Amino acid sequence: MPTLVITGEGDRLIPPEVSAPMADAIPGARLEIVRAAGHLTNVEAPDRFTRLLHGHLASCGVEP
């Protein structure tokens, strides 16, 4: 299953060092760490989050 794991570099609830092993455990998953964002990457970095999500959907053959 195509999987994209997005985390903020400043996420204190689920920090990147927790998200990375999760992504590593999913075959073919991609991990993206958003700079200057915390736990709410979609709110704190909406443009970057949206680009990542649209790119992932496009790679899955889904039109965003």
Residue frames as qw, qx, qy, qz and C-alpha x, y, z in Angstrom:
[[0.000, 0.891, 0.454, 0.000, 0.00, 0.00, 0.00],
 [0.385, 0.512, -0.058, 0.766, 1.56, 3.34, -0.97],
 [0.499, -0.750, -0.374, 0.221, 2.20, 5.20, 2.26],
 [0.283, 0.606, -0.148, 0.728, 3.38, 8.72, 2.99],
 [0.559, -0.608, -0.427, 0.368, 4.33, 9.56, 6.57],
 [0.183, 0.706, -0.017, 0.684, 4.48, 13.30, 7.24],
 [0.592, -0.612, -0.372, 0.369, 5.87, 14.71, 10.46],
 [0.067, 0.959, -0.082, 0.264, 7.05, 18.11, 11.63],
 [0.589, 0.342, -0.514, 0.522, 10.64, 18.51, 12.75],
 [0.075, -0.328, 0.490, -0.804, 9.38, 20.16, 15.93],
 [0.727, -0.326, -0.399, -0.453, 6.58, 17.68, 16.64],
 [0.145, -0.432, 0.720, -0.523, 6.65, 16.97, 20.37],
 [0.807, -0.052, 0.296, -0.508, 3.68, 14.59, 20.39],
 [0.935, 0.160, 0.289, 0.126, 5.00, 12.20, 17.70],
 [0.108, -0.815, 0.398, 0.408, 8.57, 13.36, 16.97],
 [0.619, 0.591, -0.450, -0.256, 10.47, 12.40, 13.82],
 [0.057, 0.423, -0.893, 0.139, 12.50, 9.83, 15.75],
 [0.528, 0.132, 0.745, -0.385, 9.22, 7.98, 16.41],
 [0.677, 0.582, 0.080, -0.444, 7.82, 8.49, 12.90],
 [0.285, 0.629, -0.677, -0.254, 10.95, 7.25, 11.13],
 [0.180, -0.157, 0.969, -0.067, 10.81, 3.68, 12.50],
 [0.579, 0.420, 0.545, -0.437, 7.09, 3.59, 11.70],
 [0.557, 0.696, -0.217, -0.398, 7.81, 4.54, 8.08],
 [0.091, 0.520, -0.842, -0.112, 10.71, 2.06, 7.96],
 [0.401, 0.013, 0.882, -0.246, 8.35, -0.73, 9.06],
 [0.650, 0.573, 0.347, -0.360, 6.02, -0.13, 6.08],
 [0.618, 0.025, 0.565, 0.546, 7.47, -1.54, 2.85],
 [0.335, 0.466, 0.460, 0.677, 7.96, 1.23, 0.31],
 [0.180, -0.898, -0.377, 0.140, 6.75, 3.99, 2.63],
 [0.413, 0.505, -0.045, 0.756, 8.15, 7.48, 2.25],
 [0.422, -0.671, -0.391, 0.468, 8.93, 9.74, 5.22],
 [0.254, 0.650, 0.102, 0.709, 8.79, 13.51, 4.86],
 [0.432, -0.531, -0.415, 0.600, 9.90, 15.77, 7.69],
 [0.147, 0.845, 0.280, 0.431, 8.52, 19.29, 7.39],
 [0.443, 0.042, -0.308, 0.841, 10.89, 21.94, 8.67],
 [0.089, -0.093, 0.196, -0.972, 9.61, 24.69, 10.96],
 [0.655, -0.284, -0.325, -0.620, 6.45, 22.73, 11.81],
 [0.324, -0.279, 0.771, -0.472, 5.23, 20.87, 14.84],
 [0.358, 0.150, 0.910, -0.145, 2.46, 18.32, 15.21],
 [0.480, 0.682, 0.464, -0.299, -0.07, 20.13, 13.01],
 [0.389, -0.184, 0.516, 0.740, 1.91, 20.23, 9.79],
 [0.199, 0.559, 0.677, 0.436, -1.21, 20.82, 7.70],
 [0.147, -0.938, -0.310, 0.045, -1.95, 23.98, 9.71],
 [0.446, -0.745, 0.182, 0.461, 1.61, 25.17, 10.36],
 [0.141, -0.416, 0.623, 0.648, 2.96, 24.55, 6.83],
 [0.678, 0.434, 0.463, -0.371, -0.16, 24.18, 4.67],
 [0.531, 0.712, -0.319, -0.331, 1.55, 24.83, 1.31],
 [0.080, 0.488, -0.869, -0.021, 4.28, 22.25, 1.91],
 [0.470, 0.047, 0.819, -0.325, 1.80, 19.73, 3.34],
 [0.683, 0.548, 0.228, -0.425, -0.53, 20.16, 0.36],
 [0.426, 0.667, -0.557, -0.251, 2.33, 19.74, -2.14],
 [0.119, -0.313, 0.936, -0.107, 3.43, 16.54, -0.41],
 [0.558, 0.244, 0.692, -0.387, -0.10, 15.16, -0.33],
 [0.644, 0.644, -0.028, -0.412, -0.82, 16.06, -3.97],
 [0.262, 0.602, -0.738, -0.158, 2.48, 14.50, -5.04],
 [0.290, -0.132, 0.925, -0.207, 1.69, 11.33, -3.14],
 [0.640, 0.424, 0.479, -0.426, -1.81, 11.09, -4.59],
 [0.543, 0.689, -0.316, -0.361, -0.43, 11.65, -8.10],
 [0.082, 0.466, -0.880, -0.043, 2.13, 8.86, -7.58],
 [0.390, 0.106, 0.868, -0.288, -0.80, 6.61, -6.64],
 [0.037, 0.235, 0.759, 0.606, -2.66, 7.54, -9.81],
 [0.083, -0.731, -0.649, 0.193, -5.27, 9.60, -7.97],
 [0.178, 0.589, 0.169, 0.770, -6.19, 13.10, -9.08],
 [0.231, -0.282, -0.545, 0.755, -6.05, 15.50, -6.11]]
